[in-house]
Amino acid sequence: MSEQDQGRDERHRQRMQRKKAVVDEKIATAQQERGVLLVNTGNGKGKSSSGFGMAARALGHGMRVGIVQFIKGAKSTGEENFFRRFPDEVRYHVMGAGFTWETQDRQDDIVKAEAAWAVAVELMRDPEVSLVLLDELNIALKYGYLQLDQVIADIQARPAHQHVVVTGRGAPPALVEAADTVTDMGVVKHAFKAGIKAQKGVEF
């Protein structure tokens, strides 16, 4: 190994030591253990994918999971096919009629969103459910299908240990404010814009 490489390796080691000290200090000060509200929003791909990833992670830890899909419902998805393999651990509810530009019926969308929210509240009242995924809830809120204040109140009334994940574009500011973790996913490139269709395993 050259003298230059040795120097570079030593500088790297020192930087990582400093970084470890900072990370260890943050870990030491984070002592609360309670359910968190996570919101995935933004125009980029991956909001629902991240939510379902967290559901899979919870399942891997032996936790019970509740999933309610707002808006979506016209087509079967890979995540639905997968999570329905675990009927004892996952309560899976597809409650929409399809994307809003397909349904074109605001009143029917409102009825379906209200029915979906009733199921969501039931899940959020069950202490046996450790994580609830509310997929595309932000869309229902964006179009005014549900009352935002009531939604936030219902989420905040959940059992103290329960985690809630909300996905969808256009998360309202009040929900962002109420959340513990918010990720805004941006677009850099998207295959659909290049004419590549959604396919099994990579539903866009």
N, C-alpha and C positions, 0 to 999 in steps of 0.2 A: 504494500500500500504506500502510495506517495505521501510526502510530507503535507502536500496540499489537501489530500483526502483526509488525512489524520486530523488536520486542523478543522476541516469542515465537519467531520464527525463529532469532534469535541464541542464545537459551537452548537451543533444540533442537540447534543446531550444536555448542555447547559440550558438551552431554550426549553427543552422538554421538562427539565427539573423545575424551572420557574413556572411553567404552565401547570404542572402537576400540583404545585403548591397552591396556585390560585383555584384550581378545580377542587382540590381537597377541602379548601376553606369554604367554598360554596356548598359542597356536600354536607359539611359539618354544621352549617347554619340552617340547612333545609330539614327541619325536624318534624314539620306537620305531616300527618298522614290522614288524608280525607279524600273524598271523591272530588274530582275536578271536572270542569266544563271546558271542553275543547271545541273550537270552531275552525273548520277548514273552509276557506272562501277564496275568491279570486277567479279570474278568467282562465287560468291554466288547468291542464289535465292533472288528475291525481287526488282530487278532494275526496271522492267516494272511495277510491282505491286505498287511500290512507286510512279512512274510517274502517273499511273492511279488514285492513291489515291489523288495526288495533283490536277488532273483534276476534280475529284469529289468534292474536297474542293472548287475549284474555282467556279464550278457550283452551289454549295450551297450558295456562296456569290453573286449569280446573275450575274456572269461573263460569257462571251462567250469564248468558248474553241475550238481550232483546234487540231486535232490529225492526224498524218501521221505515218503509220506503214511501215517501211522499212523491207525487208527480209520476214517478216511474211505475210501470205495471203492464204496459201493452205488450212487452216482449220479455221472454225468459232471459236470464243473465247467468253468466258463469258463477258469480258469487252466490246467487240463489241456489243454483244446482249444488254447489259445494256445501253451504251451511245447512241445507235441508237434510244432509246426511247425519246431522246431530240433533234429532228431535228432542232428546231429553235435556240437552244443554242450551239449545238455541231456540228462541221463539221468534219466528221469522214472519213478518207481515208485509205483503206488497199491497199498497192501498191506493195507488194512483191509477189513472187511465191512460197515461202517456204524456209526452211533452206538451206544454201549453200550446205550441204552434200546431200540434196535431189535433188536440181535443177541440180547441176554438170554442169552448163552452165554459165561461167563467162560473156560472151558477153551479154546474155539475162539478167543476173542479173544487169549488168551495165546499160542497156537500162531502166530497171525498176527503178533502183535507181535514174537515171537522171530525169525520169518522176516524181518520188516521190519528188525529190528536187524542181522541178518546182512548184509543189503544195505547198510544205512547204514555199517557198519564197512568193507565193501569200498570204498565211495565215499571214506571218510575215510582209507583207506590209499593212495589214488591221488593222487600229487603233481600230476597233470594237472588235477585237479578243484580249482578255487579257492574255491568256495563250496558248502556243503552245507546244504540246508534240511530240517529234520526237523519236518515239520508235524504238530501234535497229539501230539508225543512226551510232553509233560507229562501228558496224559490217561493214556497207557499207564503212566507212572511212578506217577501218583496211585492207580491201581487195582492196583498191584503186579504188572503183567504182565511187567515187566523188573526186573532187579536194579540199583538206583540206583548203587551203588558201581562196578559194572562199566561201566555207561553212562558215568559221569563219567571213569573211567580210559580208556575207549576214545576219548572225545572229546579228552582231554588228550594222547593218543598220536598224534594226527593230525599231518600235515606242518606245519612251523612257519608257513608262509605261508597256510594254509588257514583260511577263515572258516566258522563253523558258526552257523546260526540255528535256535533251538528255539522252537516255539510251543505254545500250549495253556494252558487254565486250570490253576490249582493247581500252579504250578512248585514243586518241593520245595526247602526251604531250602538243602540242600547244593548243588543245581544253581545256585541264585541266588548262593550264595557263590563258586562256581567261575567264574561268568560275568564278563565284562568290562563288559557293558552289559545292564541289565535295565529293561524298561519294563512297568509295571503299568497296564493299560488299564481304566479305570473306566467305568461306565454312567452317563450323564446322561439320555438318552432312547433308546428303541429302537422302531423302527417296528413290529416284530412284536407288541409289547405293545398297540399301538393297532389290531391286527387286520389289518395289512398283510402280505401273504404275501411270502416270498422270491421274487425274480424275476431273470431273466437280467440279468447286469451288476451286480446288487446282492444277490448271494446272502448272506443274513444268517447 
